[in-house]
Amino acid sequence: MTPLAEKYQAGELSNEQLVNELINGVAKRYREPVELLPAKTVPVHVVRNGEKDYEVLTQDEYLLTFAQQS
């Protein structure tokens, strides 16, 4: 259990105080810089639609790469 939840259950925080703390915590996280992983080249099967456009045939093939990085 988080320290914030413990304080709430112990009656040290009201509902309003809990909501304010949660919103402030989320807002703080969004202001912090986001660390991105380096780009990764992934082979996928595609269908070309002209010179510049293409469609990935199986989105799972593309999305699987993200699951394997963690």
N, CA and C atoms as an extended XYZ file, in Angstrom:
210
Properties=species:S:1:pos:R:3:atomname:S:1:resname:S:1:resid:I:1 pbc="F F F"
N         0.839       -1.174        0.000 N   MET     1
C         0.000        0.000        0.000 CA  MET     1
C         0.890        1.246        0.000 C   MET     1
N         0.478        2.264       -0.743 N   THR     2
C         1.280        3.484       -0.840 CA  THR     2
C         1.139        4.314        0.436 C   THR     2
N         2.125        5.166        0.721 N   PRO     3
C         2.016        6.031        1.904 CA  PRO     3
C         0.756        6.912        1.878 C   PRO     3
N         0.367        7.341        0.690 N   LEU     4
C        -0.827        8.173        0.563 CA  LEU     4
C        -2.077        7.375        0.941 C   LEU     4
N        -2.162        6.139        0.471 N   ALA     5
C        -3.302        5.282        0.815 CA  ALA     5
C        -3.322        4.968        2.305 C   ALA     5
N        -2.160        4.774        2.874 N   GLU     6
C        -2.080        4.500        4.318 CA  GLU     6
C        -2.585        5.686        5.125 C   GLU     6
N        -2.192        6.903        4.720 N   LYS     7
C        -2.665        8.109        5.417 CA  LYS     7
C        -4.177        8.249        5.296 C   LYS     7
N        -4.697        7.937        4.116 N   TYR     8
C        -6.137        8.051        3.896 CA  TYR     8
C        -6.893        7.049        4.762 C   TYR     8
N        -6.418        5.811        4.786 N   GLN     9
C        -7.093        4.781        5.588 CA  GLN     9
C        -6.990        5.048        7.076 C   GLN     9
N        -5.919        5.715        7.487 N   ALA    10
C        -5.754        6.050        8.898 CA  ALA    10
C        -6.575        7.277        9.284 C   ALA    10
N        -7.231        7.886        8.303 N   GLY    11
C        -8.056        9.064        8.595 CA  GLY    11
C        -7.272       10.362        8.663 C   GLY    11
N        -6.020       10.335        8.225 N   GLU    12
C        -5.193       11.541        8.260 CA  GLU    12
C        -5.481       12.470        7.097 C   GLU    12
N        -6.151       11.971        6.037 N   LEU    13
C        -6.494       12.780        4.867 CA  LEU    13
C        -7.988       12.676        4.599 C   LEU    13
N        -8.597       13.802        4.240 N   SER    14
C        -9.998       13.779        3.822 CA  SER    14
C       -10.063       13.346        2.359 C   SER    14
N       -11.269       13.105        1.864 N   ASN    15
C       -11.429       12.762        0.449 CA  ASN    15
C       -10.860       13.866       -0.439 C   ASN    15
N       -11.159       15.101       -0.092 N   GLU    16
C       -10.684       16.242       -0.890 CA  GLU    16
C        -9.157       16.328       -0.879 C   GLU    16
N        -8.563       16.114        0.276 N   GLN    17
C        -7.099       16.147        0.369 CA  GLN    17
C        -6.473       15.020       -0.449 C   GLN    17
N        -7.082       13.840       -0.399 N   LEU    18
C        -6.575       12.708       -1.166 CA  LEU    18
C        -6.622       13.012       -2.658 C   LEU    18
N        -7.749       13.516       -3.139 N   VAL    19
C        -7.887       13.846       -4.552 CA  VAL    19
C        -6.862       14.904       -4.948 C   VAL    19
N        -6.682       15.927       -4.128 N   ASN    20
C        -5.688       16.969       -4.427 CA  ASN    20
C        -4.280       16.400       -4.502 C   ASN    20
N        -3.938       15.519       -3.581 N   GLU    21
C        -2.611       14.901       -3.590 CA  GLU    21
C        -2.410       14.052       -4.845 C   GLU    21
N        -3.444       13.292       -5.215 N   LEU    22
C        -3.340       12.452       -6.410 CA  LEU    22
C        -3.178       13.300       -7.664 C   LEU    22
N        -3.964       14.369       -7.788 N   ILE    23
C        -3.869       15.248       -8.954 CA  ILE    23
C        -2.507       15.935       -8.996 C   ILE    23
N        -2.024       16.398       -7.865 N   ASN    24
C        -0.705       17.045       -7.827 CA  ASN    24
C         0.399       16.058       -8.206 C   ASN    24
N         0.274       14.823       -7.767 N   GLY    25
C         1.275       13.812       -8.116 CA  GLY    25
C         1.299       13.518       -9.611 C   GLY    25
N         0.127       13.407      -10.205 N   VAL    26
C         0.052       13.157      -11.647 CA  VAL    26
C         0.589       14.354      -12.417 C   VAL    26
N         0.197       15.563      -12.004 N   ALA    27
C         0.673       16.767      -12.689 CA  ALA    27
C         2.198       16.871      -12.616 C   ALA    27
N         2.772       16.520      -11.482 N   LYS    28
C         4.233       16.572      -11.324 CA  LYS    28
C         4.909       15.590      -12.279 C   LYS    28
N         4.338       14.392      -12.403 N   ARG    29
C         4.930       13.399      -13.299 CA  ARG    29
C         4.887       13.847      -14.753 C   ARG    29
N         3.815       14.548      -15.147 N   TYR    30
C         3.700       15.012      -16.530 CA  TYR    30
C         4.657       16.160      -16.830 C   TYR    30
N         5.069       16.893      -15.828 N   ARG    31
C         6.020       17.991      -16.045 CA  ARG    31
C         7.454       17.493      -16.167 C   ARG    31
N         7.721       16.319      -15.632 N   GLU    32
C         9.080       15.773      -15.676 CA  GLU    32
C         9.412       15.306      -17.090 C   GLU    32
N        10.688       15.336      -17.469 N   PRO    33
C        11.067       14.854      -18.800 CA  PRO    33
C        10.790       13.358      -18.946 C   PRO    33
N        10.439       12.953      -20.141 N   VAL    34
C        10.164       11.556      -20.438 CA  VAL    34
C        11.398       10.950      -21.095 C   VAL    34
N        11.874        9.860      -20.532 N   GLU    35
C        13.047        9.194      -21.098 CA  GLU    35
C        12.575        8.195      -22.152 C   GLU    35
N        13.039        8.370      -23.367 N   LEU    36
C        12.654        7.484      -24.462 CA  LEU    36
C        13.763        6.470      -24.732 C   LEU    36
N        13.354        5.264      -25.071 N   LEU    37
C        14.321        4.250      -25.473 CA  LEU    37
C        14.805        4.565      -26.883 C   LEU    37
N        15.991        4.112      -27.250 N   PRO    38
C        16.460        4.354      -28.608 CA  PRO    38
C        15.549        3.679      -29.630 C   PRO    38
N        15.492        4.259      -30.817 N   ALA    39
C        14.679        3.687      -31.895 CA  ALA    39
C        15.211        2.313      -32.266 C   ALA    39
N        14.322        1.463      -32.743 N   LYS    40
C        14.701        0.103      -33.097 CA  LYS    40
C        14.136       -0.208      -34.480 C   LYS    40
N        14.938       -0.804      -35.327 N   THR    41
C        14.489       -1.219      -36.651 CA  THR    41
C        13.896       -2.611      -36.547 C   THR    41
N        12.713       -2.767      -37.129 N   VAL    42
C        12.001       -4.031      -37.022 CA  VAL    42
C        11.551       -4.486      -38.402 C   VAL    42
N        11.834       -5.726      -38.777 N   PRO    43
C        11.327       -6.214      -40.064 CA  PRO    43
C         9.849       -6.582      -39.937 C   PRO    43
N         9.017       -6.041      -40.822 N   VAL    44
C         7.592       -6.372      -40.857 CA  VAL    44
C         7.169       -6.540      -42.309 C   VAL    44
N         6.098       -7.270      -42.533 N   HIS    45
C         5.553       -7.444      -43.875 CA  HIS    45
C         4.615       -6.286      -44.182 C   HIS    45
N         4.779       -5.683      -45.367 N   VAL    46
C         3.966       -4.533      -45.740 CA  VAL    46
C         3.433       -4.685      -47.159 C   VAL    46
N         2.400       -3.896      -47.450 N   VAL    47
C         1.883       -3.763      -48.809 CA  VAL    47
C         2.116       -2.320      -49.207 C   VAL    47
N         2.787       -2.099      -50.323 N   ARG    48
C         3.067       -0.737      -50.773 CA  ARG    48
C         1.868       -0.176      -51.518 C   ARG    48
N         1.530        1.065      -51.204 N   ASN    49
C         0.474        1.808      -51.881 CA  ASN    49
C         1.118        3.027      -52.537 C   ASN    49
N         1.733        2.827      -53.674 N   GLY    50
C         2.456        3.917      -54.324 CA  GLY    50
C         3.896        3.943      -53.860 C   GLY    50
N         4.576        5.066      -54.146 N   GLU    51
C         5.998        5.169      -53.809 CA  GLU    51
C         6.254        5.433      -52.335 C   GLU    51
N         5.399        6.233      -51.701 N   LYS    52
C         5.689        6.678      -50.343 CA  LYS    52
C         4.801        6.047      -49.276 C   LYS    52
N         3.704        5.444      -49.646 N   ASP    53
C         2.765        4.917      -48.661 CA  ASP    53
C         2.838        3.397      -48.587 C   ASP    53
N         2.557        2.885      -47.394 N   TYR    54
C         2.519        1.442      -47.200 CA  TYR    54
C         1.609        1.120      -46.023 C   TYR    54
N         1.199       -0.117      -45.925 N   GLU    55
C         0.388       -0.605      -44.813 CA  GLU    55
C         1.075       -1.815      -44.204 C   GLU    55
N         1.141       -1.833      -42.885 N   VAL    56
C         1.678       -3.003      -42.195 CA  VAL    56
C         0.573       -4.050      -42.195 C   VAL    56
N         0.879       -5.227      -42.705 N   LEU    57
C        -0.155       -6.260      -42.835 CA  LEU    57
C        -0.663       -6.751      -41.486 C   LEU    57
N         0.235       -7.018      -40.581 N   THR    58
C        -0.172       -7.538      -39.276 CA  THR    58
C         0.318       -6.581      -38.193 C   THR    58
N        -0.605       -5.868      -37.572 N   GLN    59
C        -0.217       -4.931      -36.513 CA  GLN    59
C         0.474       -5.666      -35.365 C   GLN    59
N         0.094       -6.917      -35.125 N   ASP    60
C         0.730       -7.682      -34.051 CA  ASP    60
C         2.228       -7.813      -34.277 C   ASP    60
N         2.617       -7.950      -35.519 N   GLU    61
C         4.026       -8.070      -35.876 CA  GLU    61
C         4.782       -6.806      -35.439 C   GLU    61
N         4.167       -5.673      -35.654 N   TYR    62
C         4.757       -4.381      -35.290 CA  TYR    62
C         4.732       -4.186      -33.777 C   TYR    62
N         3.600       -4.475      -33.142 N   LEU    63
C         3.442       -4.244      -31.709 CA  LEU    63
C         4.260       -5.203      -30.860 C   LEU    63
N         4.536       -6.378      -31.365 N   LEU    64
C         5.321       -7.361      -30.622 CA  LEU    64
C         6.691       -6.810      -30.250 C   LEU    64
N         7.226       -5.947      -31.097 N   THR    65
C         8.528       -5.345      -30.829 CA  THR    65
C         8.529       -4.567      -29.525 C   THR    65
N         7.448       -3.852      -29.237 N   PHE    66
C         7.374       -3.062      -28.009 CA  PHE    66
C         7.332       -3.968      -26.792 C   PHE    66
N         6.641       -5.065      -26.889 N   ALA    67
C         6.559       -6.003      -25.764 CA  ALA    67
C         7.911       -6.659      -25.501 C   ALA    67
N         8.700       -6.879      -26.528 N   GLN    68
C         9.988       -7.545      -26.375 CA  GLN    68
C        11.052       -6.624      -25.805 C   GLN    68
N        10.842       -5.296      -25.886 N   GLN    69
C        11.851       -4.363      -25.391 CA  GLN    69
C        11.872       -4.280      -23.878 C   GLN    69
N        10.768       -4.610      -23.227 N   SER    70
C        10.727       -4.438      -21.765 CA  SER    70
C        11.334       -5.582      -21.022 C   SER    70
